[in-house]
Amino acid sequence: MEKIRSWARNLKQKVFVLYFAYKDKRVPWFAKLFTACVVAYAFSPIDLIPDFIPILGYLDDVIIVPLGILLSLKMIPSVVLSDCETKAIEMMKQGKQKNWMMGSVIVLIWSLVTIWFFIKVYQYL
């Protein structure tokens, strides 16, 4: 069980590394775009595949998010990664920080995407 907790902690730290890398000016625009999507999805309370669906529900948490993190880390220069890892470690030592405004924005975006999707589906029916 400790191995799983350690893996989850490391994954969370990598998401914070990506968050700081997204803000860095030394990161190319395409890496910023992909990284922003990965971080938004990782922090989003809404999953692509809902967790209540047996087996498939946890697929995004176990495969999709770590794969996105891995690809994002490969796009970012190593100098930037080392700076961002230091920032992420310091932030995780400080404890949890909640950003209700950003959470609200993520929920709003997912809601708009869902509404848009259903409108498009309804048009074709």
N, C-alpha and C positions, 0 to 999 in steps of 0.2 A: 504494500500500500504506500509505503514511503517513496518508492521508486516512481509511482504515478504522481504523487504530490510534487516531487522534484521536477518531473517532466512538465507538469502544468505550470509550476512557478517559472521555469525556464521559458516556456512558451509565452507566458504573460510578459516576461522581461523583454523578449524579442519583439512583441507588439509595441511596447513602449520605445524600444530602440527605433523601430520603424516610424513611430509617431514623431520622434525627434528628428529623424532623417528626412522626413517629409518637409519639415520646416527649414532645413538647411539649404542654403543657396548653392552649394557645391554639387548637389544631386541633379542629374539631368531631368528634364521635364517629363519624359516618358516613364522614368522610374518613380517620379513623384506621383504621377497619375495612378500607376498601378499600386504603389504603396498606400496612397490615400484610400483606394478601394478596399484593399486588404484590411487596413486599420479600421475603416468604417464598418466593414462586415464583422470583424472580430469583436468590436465594441458594441455592435448593434444587438439590441434585445430580440430582434426578429431574425429567424433563421430561414435560409433558402428551403430547407427541408425541416418541417416542424419536428420537435423532439418526441412528441407523443407517437409518431409512426415507428413501430418496432424496427430495430436494427438500422434502417435507413435514416432515422431521425438523428442519430448521433454521428452519421457519416461525415457531415460537414465539420463537426467539432473535432473529429479524430483525423480526417484526411484532408479535407478542402482547406481549412484554415492553416494547418501546418505547411501544406504544399504552397499556398500563397505566400506565407512568411518566408519560406525557403527561396522561392523565386525572387521575391522582393529583395532579400538580403544579397542575392547574387548580382542584382542590378546596381547596387549602391557601392561607391568607392570605399575601399578598406579604411582609408584615413577618416572618412566621415563615420563609418561604423564604429571605430574605436572611440571617437568623441561621443557618439550617441550612446554607446554602451555604458560609458562612465556616467552620463546624465541619467540613464535609466536605472542604474544601480542606486544612485543617490536618491532618486525619486521613490523607489520601492522601499528604501530604508525609512523614509519619512512617513510612510503609511498610506492609507487610502485617501484619495482625493476624488470628490464627486463633482461632476460638472453637469448639472441639471439642464443647463441651456443647450449644451451639445447633445445630450441625450434626447431632448425634445426635438432638435433639428433632425436627428437620425430617424426618430419615429415619424416625423412629418414627411421626410423624404420617402421612406418606405410606404407610408400611406398613400402618397401621391402616385408612386409607381404602381401600387396595387390597384388604385382607382383607374389609372390610365390603362392598365392591362385588361381590367374587366370591361372598360368601355370599348376597347379594340376587339375583344372577344365578342361582345354583344353586337357590334357592327357586322360581324361576319355571320352571325346566326340568322 
